[in-house]
Amino acid sequence: MRSEKYLLIHNPELPMRRFEPCWLAPSLVLLVAACGKPAEKAAETPAADTATPAAQPAAPAGPQGIITVLYQTPKDTAAFEKYYNGTHLPLVNAGQQEIGFTKLEPTKFVSSLDGKRPAFYRQAELYFNSLDDAKKAMGTPGFQKVKDDFKKFDTHGLIGMLAVETGDKSDAPCPALVTVIYNTPKDTAAFEKYYAATHLPIVSAGQQEIGFVRGDLTRFVPNDTTPPAKYRQAELCFNSMADLKKGTATPAFKKIGDDFKNFVTNGLTALIGEQK
């Protein structure tokens, strides 16, 4: 997609999207890499039909819910990839109808934004029509099968979180991406105010120069009483890795990186990945 819909934010009061360590052990330690330094439209009610009842309009689309899994680098990456692609992902896809997710996006990280070894190895995101749908999914037998399968190939730990989308929904492909995962700030209110009013407009203003075609914004949320391991996530999608490399070398992208010091108070992780 190449329309204005890719602009990251239209309503600065909406919080960003993403997940919590809900169904996985919260004690797993994440590696943290510090980096460089819409209003819903009301559905119109159709005119009454005296002959046949009018069809009910579809409910306005709300924020998507997301279940995300961040994998640490496994002991044997070749063995991981063989099982993950040959067994685990087919298991997830086979349970799609029961679990209720609308889209699966698996990402393999290739480096940190500064070219070093990535803090995480892979990411998998299951998208749902709503946060409630995502929560219900975790109680299904199909999702339990997915969870039970982790122990068969994950050798170095993972983090599972629940998130809510806070930007515009987009179905544009995401072959290559830059993702920023924020730790919980010291002052969440101050973070949110600056993030919405200043940082996101900087990102949106640089879209054409940077060349990203999709921006995903999420905020991680608790599942029951379990707090999320991370606070927020932002993803910029590009049509190719070549476009990503070109975009991250622009002055507009540098301006985004230079702005982090103005509101990030507890660190972040910035990664480059390919959807595969």
C-alpha positions in Angstrom: 0.0 0.0 0.0 1.3 3.4 -0.8 -1.3 5.9 0.5 -1.3 8.4 3.4 -2.6 5.6 5.6 1.0 4.7 6.4 1.4 7.9 8.4 2.1 6.7 11.9 -0.4 8.5 14.0 -3.5 10.6 13.6 -4.7 10.7 17.1 -2.0 11.4 19.6 -4.2 10.4 22.6 -4.2 6.8 21.5 -1.5 4.7 23.3 0.8 2.5 21.3 0.4 -1.2 20.8 1.8 -4.5 22.1 2.1 -7.3 24.6 2.8 -8.6 28.0 4.6 -11.6 29.4 1.3 -13.3 30.1 1.6 -17.0 29.5 5.3 -17.3 29.7 7.6 -17.0 32.7 8.2 -13.3 33.5 11.6 -14.2 35.0 13.2 -14.7 31.6 15.8 -12.0 31.2 15.7 -9.8 28.0 18.9 -8.5 26.5 18.5 -4.7 26.1 20.5 -2.9 23.5 20.5 0.9 23.9 20.2 2.6 20.5 22.0 5.7 19.2 22.7 7.4 20.6 -8.1 7.1 14.5 -11.1 8.1 15.5 -13.5 5.3 14.7 -16.2 6.2 12.1 -19.7 5.6 13.2 -21.5 3.1 11.1 -24.4 4.6 9.2 -27.8 2.9 9.9 -29.4 1.8 6.7 -33.0 3.0 6.0 -35.7 0.7 7.2 -37.2 -1.7 4.7 -40.8 -2.4 5.2 -40.6 -5.6 3.2 -37.5 -7.3 4.7 -35.4 -6.3 7.7 -32.3 -4.3 6.8 -29.0 -6.0 7.2 -27.1 -4.9 10.3 -24.0 -2.8 9.5 -20.7 -4.1 10.4 -19.3 -2.8 13.7 -16.6 -0.2 13.3 -13.1 -1.7 13.3 -11.3 -1.1 16.6 -7.7 -1.5 17.6 -6.1 -4.9 16.8 -4.9 -7.1 19.5 -1.5 -8.9 19.1 0.3 -11.8 20.7 4.0 -11.6 20.1 6.8 -13.9 20.9 10.5 -12.8 21.1 13.0 -15.6 20.8 16.5 -15.4 22.2 19.3 -16.7 20.0 19.1 -20.5 20.2 22.1 -22.8 20.9 21.8 -24.4 17.4 20.3 -22.0 14.9 20.2 -24.5 12.1 18.2 -27.0 14.2 15.9 -24.2 15.4 15.2 -23.1 11.8 14.5 -26.6 10.6 12.0 -27.3 13.4 10.5 -23.8 13.4 9.8 -23.7 9.7 9.0 -27.4 9.2 6.9 -28.1 12.3 6.1 -25.2 14.5 4.8 -22.6 12.0 2.6 -25.3 10.2 1.2 -26.1 13.7 0.4 -22.5 14.3 -1.2 -22.1 10.8 -3.2 -25.3 11.3 -4.8 -23.8 14.4 -5.7 -20.4 12.8 -9.4 -20.9 12.7 -9.7 -22.2 16.3 -7.2 -19.6 17.7 -8.8 -16.9 15.7 -5.9 -14.8 14.5 -6.2 -13.0 11.2 -2.5 -12.8 10.3 0.8 -14.3 11.3 4.0 -12.2 10.7 7.3 -14.1 11.5 10.4 -12.0 11.5 14.1 -13.0 11.7 16.4 -10.3 13.0 19.7 -9.8 11.2 21.4 -7.2 13.3 20.9 -4.4 15.8 20.4 -1.0 14.2 24.1 -0.2 14.7 25.2 -3.4 13.0 25.9 -5.5 16.0 24.5 -8.9 17.0 20.7 -8.6 17.6 19.4 -8.8 21.1 16.7 -11.1 19.9 16.8 -13.8 17.2 13.2 -14.0 16.0 9.8 -12.5 16.5 6.4 -13.9 15.8 3.2 -11.8 15.8 -0.3 -13.1 15.7 -2.8 -10.4 14.9 -6.5 -10.4 16.1 -9.5 -8.2 15.4 -9.4 -7.0 19.0 -7.6 -7.3 22.2 -10.5 -9.4 23.6 -10.1 -11.8 20.8 -6.4 -12.1 21.5 -7.1 -12.8 25.2 -9.7 -15.4 24.3 -7.3 -17.1 21.9 -4.9 -17.9 24.7 -7.5 -20.1 26.3 -8.1 -22.3 23.3 -6.8 -25.9 22.9 -5.2 -24.8 19.6 -3.1 -22.1 21.4 -2.2 -24.6 24.1 -0.7 -26.9 21.4 1.4 -24.0 20.2 2.7 -23.3 23.7 3.4 -27.0 24.4 5.5 -27.1 21.2 8.0 -24.5 22.4 9.9 -26.9 24.6 10.7 -29.0 21.5 12.8 -26.4 19.8 13.4 -23.4 22.0 16.7 -23.8 23.7 17.5 -20.4 25.0 14.3 -18.8 26.3 11.6 -16.6 24.9 9.3 -13.8 25.9 5.5 -13.8 25.2 3.5 -10.6 25.4 0.1 -9.2 24.7 -0.3 -5.9 22.9 -2.8 -3.4 21.6 -2.5 -1.5 18.4 -2.3 2.3 18.8 -1.6 3.4 15.2 -3.4 2.9 11.9 -4.2 -0.6 10.8 -2.4 -1.5 7.6 -2.2 -4.7 5.5 0.9 -3.6 3.5 3.6 -6.2 3.3 6.6 -5.9 5.5 9.6 -7.6 3.8 12.1 -5.6 5.8 11.7 -3.7 9.0 13.3 -1.5 11.7 11.8 -2.2 15.1 12.2 -0.2 18.3 11.2 -1.9 21.6 11.0 0.4 24.5 11.6 -0.5 28.1 9.1 0.9 30.6 10.0 4.6 31.2 10.5 6.1 34.6 7.6 8.4 34.0 5.0 6.9 31.6 2.8 10.0 31.4 5.8 12.2 30.4 6.9 9.6 27.9 3.4 9.4 26.3 3.0 13.1 26.1 6.3 13.6 24.3 6.0 10.5 22.2 2.6 11.5 20.8 3.1 15.2 20.5 6.7 15.4 19.3 8.4 12.1 18.4 5.7 10.5 16.2 5.2 13.7 14.1 9.0 13.7 13.5 8.7 10.1 12.2 5.7 10.9 10.0 7.3 14.1 8.6 10.2 12.0 7.4 8.2 9.2 5.8 8.8 10.3 2.2 12.5 10.8 2.6 13.0 7.6 4.6 10.8 5.6 2.3 9.0 3.3 4.8 5.6 2.1 3.5 4.0 1.0 6.8 4.3 2.1 10.4 3.1 -0.2 13.2 2.6 1.2 16.7 1.8 -0.9 19.7 1.7 -0.8 23.5 2.2 -3.9 25.6 -0.5 -4.6 28.1 -0.9 -6.8 31.2 -2.6 -10.1 30.9 -4.5 -10.5 34.2 -2.0 -9.4 36.8 1.2 -10.1 34.9 3.0 -6.9 33.9 4.5 -6.8 30.4 8.3 -7.3 30.0 8.5 -4.3 27.6 6.5 -1.1 27.3 6.1 -0.2 23.6 7.1 -1.2 20.1 7.3 0.7 16.9 8.0 -0.9 13.5 8.8 0.8 10.2 8.4 -1.5 7.2 10.2 -1.2 3.9 9.7 -2.9 0.5 13.2 -4.4 0.6 16.3 -4.6 2.6 17.9 -2.3 0.0 15.2 0.3 0.7 15.7 -0.1 4.4 19.5 0.5 4.2 18.9 3.5 2.0 16.2 4.9 4.3 18.2 4.4 7.6 21.1 6.4 6.0 18.9 9.5 5.5 19.0 12.8 7.5 15.4 12.3 8.4 16.1 8.9 10.0 19.0 10.4 11.9 16.7 13.0 13.2 14.5 10.3 14.7 17.5 8.6 16.4 18.7 11.9 17.7 15.3 12.5 19.3 15.4 9.4 21.5 17.5 11.1 24.2 14.7 13.6 24.7 12.2 11.1 26.1 13.7 7.6 26.5 14.7 7.3 30.1 15.1 3.5 30.6 16.6 2.2 27.4 15.4 0.6 24.2 16.3 -2.1 21.7 16.5 -1.2 18.0 16.7 -4.1 15.5 16.7 -4.8 11.8 14.8 -7.8 10.5 13.4 -9.6 7.5 10.0 -11.1 7.4 10.4 -14.8 6.8 
